[in-house]
């Protein structure tokens, strides 16, 4: 799948399969974040991989009460490390840099040759339909 096809096929997931994510896939996703550009290539972020389901539930209020956060098997939390940095255009740098890195995460999770992560994908004809992961 070329980059444009990955971009077109990316979607937001709100329901998940109860299937562990292989460490190799997670490593690739995190490596994509590492490769993301940032202001002066500072990479002012940390990514926290949360696997504990009880912690996921505690994250729900911090995520605008989006309940699906508590249902995911893995949550990748991104933390900006330079909250006081302001870009020359007057915009805070942390949200921009972290957003770019998280888009790299989303594209890597979608995958270059198919969907990297398992997820439920409801359809009009079958609301319980599931799309299984493809190759990485």
C-alpha positions as CSV (number, residue, x, y, z in Angstrom):
1,X,0.0,0.0,0.0
2,X,1.5,3.4,-0.9
3,X,1.3,6.3,1.4
4,X,-1.7,7.9,-0.2
5,X,-3.6,4.6,0.1
6,X,-2.6,4.4,3.8
7,X,-3.9,8.0,4.3
8,X,-7.1,7.2,2.6
9,X,-7.7,4.0,4.5
10,X,-6.9,5.4,8.0
11,X,-9.9,5.7,10.2
12,X,-10.6,6.2,13.9
13,X,-11.3,3.0,15.8
14,X,-13.7,2.9,18.7
15,X,-14.1,-0.8,19.3
16,X,-11.3,-3.4,19.6
17,X,-10.7,-7.1,19.4
18,X,-9.5,-8.9,22.5
19,X,-6.3,-9.9,20.9
20,X,-2.8,-8.9,22.1
21,X,-0.7,-6.6,19.9
22,X,2.6,-8.2,18.9
23,X,5.6,-6.5,20.3
24,X,7.2,-6.2,16.8
25,X,4.2,-4.3,15.6
26,X,4.2,-2.0,18.6
27,X,7.9,-1.4,18.2
28,X,7.3,-0.4,14.5
29,X,4.6,2.0,15.5
30,X,6.8,3.6,18.2
31,X,9.7,3.8,15.7
32,X,7.4,5.7,13.3
33,X,6.9,8.3,16.1
34,X,10.6,8.5,16.7
35,X,11.1,9.3,13.0
36,X,8.6,12.2,13.1
37,X,9.9,15.7,12.4
38,X,9.8,18.3,15.2
39,X,11.0,21.9,15.6
40,X,14.8,21.9,15.4
41,X,14.6,18.1,15.5
42,X,14.3,18.3,19.3
43,X,11.8,15.5,19.5
44,X,10.4,17.0,22.7
45,X,8.2,14.1,23.6
46,X,7.8,10.9,25.5
47,X,5.5,8.0,24.6
48,X,4.1,5.9,27.4
49,X,2.7,2.5,26.5
50,X,0.0,1.6,28.9
51,X,-1.0,-2.0,29.0
52,X,-2.9,-2.2,32.3
53,X,-6.6,-2.1,31.7
54,X,-7.3,-0.6,35.1
55,X,-5.0,2.3,34.2
56,X,-6.9,2.7,30.9
57,X,-10.1,3.1,32.8
58,X,-8.5,5.8,34.9
59,X,-7.4,7.6,31.7
60,X,-11.1,7.9,30.5
61,X,-11.8,11.2,32.4
62,X,-8.6,12.8,31.1
63,X,-9.7,11.9,27.6
64,X,-13.0,13.8,27.6
65,X,-14.8,10.7,29.0
66,X,-14.3,8.7,25.8
67,X,-15.2,5.3,27.1
68,X,-13.4,3.4,24.3
69,X,-10.1,4.4,25.8
70,X,-10.9,2.1,28.7
71,X,-11.6,-0.8,26.3
72,X,-8.3,-0.7,24.4
73,X,-5.7,-3.4,25.1
74,X,-2.9,-0.8,24.6
75,X,-3.0,3.0,25.0
76,X,-0.1,5.1,23.7
77,X,0.0,8.3,25.7
78,X,2.1,11.1,24.2
79,X,3.6,13.8,26.6
80,X,5.2,17.0,25.4
81,X,8.4,17.9,27.3
82,X,8.7,21.6,26.3
83,X,5.4,23.2,27.3
84,X,6.8,26.7,27.4
85,X,8.3,26.7,23.9
86,X,6.5,29.1,21.6
87,X,7.2,28.9,17.8
88,X,8.1,32.1,15.9
89,X,4.5,32.3,14.7
90,X,3.3,32.5,18.3
91,X,1.9,29.0,18.5
92,X,2.9,26.7,21.3
93,X,5.3,24.1,19.9
94,X,4.5,21.0,22.1
95,X,1.0,20.4,20.7
96,X,2.2,20.8,17.1
97,X,5.2,18.5,17.5
98,X,3.3,15.8,19.5
99,X,0.4,15.9,16.9
100,X,2.8,15.3,14.1
101,X,4.4,12.4,15.9
102,X,0.9,10.9,16.8
103,X,-0.1,11.1,13.1
104,X,3.0,9.0,12.3
105,X,1.7,6.6,15.0
106,X,-1.8,6.5,13.3
107,X,-0.3,5.9,9.9
108,X,2.0,3.2,11.1
109,X,-0.8,1.5,12.9
110,X,-2.8,1.5,9.7
111,X,0.2,-0.2,8.1
112,X,2.0,-0.1,4.8
113,X,0.4,-3.3,3.4
114,X,-2.8,-3.6,5.5
115,X,-4.1,-2.8,8.9
116,X,-1.4,-3.4,11.5
117,X,-3.7,-3.5,14.5
118,X,-6.8,-5.6,15.0
119,X,-10.0,-3.5,15.4
120,X,-13.7,-3.9,15.1
121,X,-15.1,-2.1,12.1
122,X,-18.9,-1.9,12.1
123,X,-20.7,-1.8,8.8
124,X,-24.3,-0.9,7.9
125,X,-25.1,-4.5,7.0
126,X,-23.3,-6.1,9.9
127,X,-22.6,-3.9,13.0
128,X,-20.5,-6.7,14.5
129,X,-18.3,-7.1,11.5
130,X,-14.6,-7.3,12.2
131,X,-11.6,-6.5,10.0
132,X,-8.6,-8.6,10.9
133,X,-5.0,-7.4,10.8
134,X,-3.0,-7.6,7.6
135,X,0.7,-7.9,7.1
136,X,3.1,-5.3,8.4
